Amino acid sequence: MTRTYVVTGSASGIGQATAELLRERGHNVIGVDLRNADVEADLSTTLGRDAAIRGVLAASDSKIDAVIAAAGISAPKALTVAVNFFGVTALIDGLAAALATSEAPRVAVVSSMASLQDNSPELVDALLAGDEARALDIGSALEAEGPRVGYLNYPSSKRALSRWVRRESIAPRFAGAGIPVNAVAPGTVVTSMTRELLASDQGRAMADAAVPMPLNGHSDAIVIARLLVWLTGEENTHVTGQTIYIDGGADATLRGDDIWS
């Protein structure tokens, strides 16, 4: 059956690979990105998110089957939390009613292995409280301390996103409407975001120290796309609230088997 998917970040990386895979399989795709997309919008701002929601609803006649939120950045800036958290959650909030009209509605978002890294608990709490002004203030203060501290914006945004998925997945508007909501957490993926880092021996060593991937090493974007497509397909009826680490064994390497304490 042909389904209608909304894919954010569709112009590059995981989002682009996902949109291309869905189209190859005969589905309708409404891509959302800053440029080179069906709906061009800036997900870092409230106005941009509202424009994206209006554009998607107009392009789909308010009939969509799945949302795959892949747009994200990893800059050591407060902008990162605006895009990675609110750019995802606000868009899904705005499309939830349209999703609920589908016979098999689904949602998947792109988190990260970084969700397991050190983060700012204060920033995570602000994000989960939906307080964007406070979150941006905290993120800006981290940014002002330089790139090393500013990087905390990224793992904080992904930790909050995975926790949001876990909380919201069982809420009446999602579980009660038959909508599985999940996240994927990639390890190191070869995209435009990482290609420069991975081009040098030093960069690869740094990436591998933070995210060791004993199974097949760094992945291509299509690997992540295939899991996102399954999670948002009709076959997935009961997987929900999960962050699935598609990371070549990085999570198992770093955390071992002590994940239930």
C-alpha positions as a printed Julia matrix, in Angstrom:
261×3 Matrix{Float64}:
  0.0    0.0    0.0
  1.29   3.46  -0.88
  1.75   5.64   2.18
  2.47   9.34   2.67
  5.57  10.14   4.71
  6.89  13.41   6.08
 10.69  13.38   6.3
 12.57  16.29   7.86
 16.2   16.88   6.98
 15.39  15.41   3.55
 18.07  17.35   1.65
 21.08  15.56   3.14
 22.39  12.73   5.28
 20.04  10.28   6.94
 16.96  12.25   5.96
 17.93  12.23   2.29
 18.71   8.52   2.32
 15.38   7.81   4.0
 13.38   9.93   1.56
 15.09   8.25  -1.4
 14.47   4.76   0.0
 10.79   5.49   0.57
 10.37   6.84  -2.95
 12.14   3.79  -4.38
  9.57   1.66  -2.57
  6.71   3.6   -4.15
  5.64   5.83  -1.27
  4.78   9.51  -1.35
  7.31  11.68   0.47
  6.98  15.28   1.62
 10.5   16.43   2.35
 11.12  19.27   4.8
 14.41  21.16   4.96
 15.92  24.63   4.84
 16.28  24.35   1.06
 15.96  21.82  -1.77
 12.83  20.31  -0.24
  9.11  20.07  -0.93
  8.5   22.26   2.11
 11.29  24.73   2.85
 11.29  25.92   6.45
 13.61  26.74   9.34
 12.89  24.3   12.17
 15.02  26.29  14.6
 12.28  28.92  15.09
  8.64  28.91  16.11
  7.66  30.73  12.92
  9.62  28.26  10.83
  8.03  25.26  12.53
  4.56  26.73  12.06
  5.35  27.3    8.38
  6.56  23.71   8.06
  3.37  22.36   9.62
  1.19  24.48   7.34
  3.21  23.45   4.31
  3.0   19.75   5.12
 -0.74  19.88   5.77
 -1.3   21.74   2.51
  0.89  19.36   0.51
 -0.79  16.28   2.01
 -4.37  17.56   2.19
 -3.98  16.87   5.94
 -3.6   13.14   5.31
 -0.28  11.66   6.39
  0.72   8.17   7.5
  4.1    8.72   9.12
  6.56  11.34  10.3
 10.3   10.67  10.26
 12.13  13.54  11.96
 15.75  13.32  10.85
 16.71  17.01  10.77
 19.46  17.88  13.22
 22.79  19.63  13.74
 25.73  19.04  16.06
 27.19  22.52  16.44
 28.43  23.56  19.93
 25.73  26.22  19.96
 22.33  26.84  21.52
 20.91  26.6   17.99
 21.46  22.85  18.27
 18.8   22.4   20.96
 16.33  24.54  19.01
 16.65  22.31  15.94
 17.25  18.91  17.53
 14.57  19.04  20.21
 11.95  21.69  19.53
 12.29  21.32  15.76
 11.28  17.69  16.23
  8.72  17.79  19.03
  6.84  20.89  17.86
  6.52  19.5   14.34
  5.18  16.18  15.62
  2.77  18.01  17.94
  1.48  20.02  14.99
  0.98  16.95  12.8
 -0.45  14.58  15.44
 -4.08  15.22  14.53
 -3.42  14.56  10.83
 -1.48  11.42  11.69
 -4.35  10.09  13.77
 -6.55   9.91  10.66
 -4.26   7.26   9.1
 -5.1    3.57   9.36
 -1.5    2.87  10.38
  0.1    6.05  11.73
  3.75   5.97  12.81
  6.45   8.32  14.16
 10.22   7.89  14.32
 12.9   10.41  15.23
 16.68  10.43  15.0
 18.39  10.56  18.38
 22.07   9.61  18.72
 24.65   7.56  20.57
 25.46  10.97  22.08
 22.33  10.57  24.21
 24.55   8.4   26.44
 27.34  10.98  26.71
 27.86  13.61  29.4
 25.24  16.31  29.21
 23.73  19.26  31.07
 20.96  17.96  33.37
 19.7   21.52  33.76
 19.36  21.86  30.0
 17.7   18.47  29.64
 15.14  19.41  32.29
 14.36  22.7   30.53
 13.87  20.9   27.23
 11.56  18.3   28.72
  9.59  21.08  30.45
  9.03  22.63  27.01
 10.65  25.88  28.14
 12.45  26.93  24.99
 13.45  30.37  26.25
 15.17  28.88  29.3
 16.73  26.11  27.25
 18.22  28.63  24.84
 19.54  30.71  27.73
 21.26  27.67  29.22
 22.52  26.59  25.82
 23.88  30.06  25.1
 25.73  30.1   28.43
 27.35  26.76  27.54
 28.2   28.07  24.08
 29.9   31.14  25.58
 32.35  28.88  27.42
 33.84  27.64  24.18
 33.39  24.65  21.84
 34.25  21.93  24.38
 31.57  23.05  26.86
 29.27  24.26  24.1
 29.21  20.73  22.69
 27.02  19.76  25.68
 24.13  21.25  23.71
 24.25  18.24  21.39
 24.13  15.28  23.8
 21.65  17.21  25.97
 19.32  17.67  23.0
 19.5   13.98  22.11
 19.11  12.77  25.71
 16.0   14.94  26.06
 14.64  13.71  22.73
 14.98  10.05  23.7
 13.34  10.74  27.04
 10.53  12.65  25.29
  9.92   9.63  23.06
  9.7    7.33  26.08
  7.28   9.62  27.91
  5.05  10.56  25.0
  4.85   7.15  23.35
  2.4    5.85  25.97
  0.25   8.99  26.09
 -3.35   8.82  24.86
 -2.65  10.98  21.81
 -0.08   8.46  20.57
 -0.57   5.0   22.07
 -4.26   5.7   22.49
 -4.49   6.61  18.8
 -2.52   3.56  17.7
  0.66   5.53  16.89
  4.01   3.87  17.72
  6.67   6.49  18.53
 10.33   5.49  18.5
 13.85   6.84  18.13
 16.95   5.49  16.46
 20.38   6.28  17.9
 23.09   5.97  15.25
 26.75   5.6   16.0
 29.16   7.29  13.6
 27.48   7.72  10.22
 29.36   8.84   7.13
 27.52  12.0    6.06
 28.41  15.57   5.16
 28.3   16.29   8.91
 31.08  13.82   9.72
 33.04  13.42   6.48
 35.63  16.08   7.3
 36.23  14.64  10.78
 36.66  11.13   9.41
 39.02  12.24   6.64
 42.07  12.31   8.95
 43.65   9.61  11.1
 43.37  11.88  14.14
 39.7   12.6   13.49
 38.85   8.92  13.03
 40.72   8.01  16.2
 38.8   10.64  18.16
 35.46   9.47  16.76
 36.25   5.82  17.46
 37.36   6.52  21.01
 34.01   8.19  21.74
 31.9    5.76  19.71
 33.66   2.37  19.33
 31.91   0.3   16.63
 33.29  -3.27  16.61
 30.6   -4.53  14.18
 31.39  -3.32  10.65
 32.68   0.11  11.69
 31.16   3.39  10.56
 27.8    3.09   8.82
 26.34   4.69   5.74
 23.13   6.7    6.01
 21.12   4.01   4.19
 21.68   1.65   7.12
 19.82   4.03   9.43
 17.19   4.71   6.78
 16.22   1.05   6.55
 15.46   0.89  10.28
 13.5    4.16  10.19
 11.41   2.82   7.32
 10.62  -0.4    9.18
  9.7    1.43  12.38
  7.26   3.62  10.45
  5.83   0.85   8.32
  2.58  -1.02   8.81
  4.46  -4.09  10.08
  5.46  -2.31  13.29
  2.45  -2.65  15.54
  4.01  -2.97  19.01
  7.5   -1.46  19.14
  7.1    1.91  20.85
  8.89   4.18  23.31
 12.26   2.75  22.32
 15.59   4.3   21.41
 17.2    1.67  19.24
 20.97   1.96  19.14
 22.01   1.22  15.57
 25.64   1.71  16.39
 27.8   -1.29  15.46
 28.0   -2.33  19.12
 29.01   1.02  20.62
 26.35   0.98  23.33
 27.22  -2.59  24.33
 30.92  -1.71  24.37
 30.52   1.41  26.49
 27.81   0.28  28.9
 28.28  -3.48  28.94
 25.35  -5.5   30.26
 24.67  -3.33  33.33
 21.77  -1.34  31.92
 19.03  -2.43  34.3
 20.29  -1.02  37.58
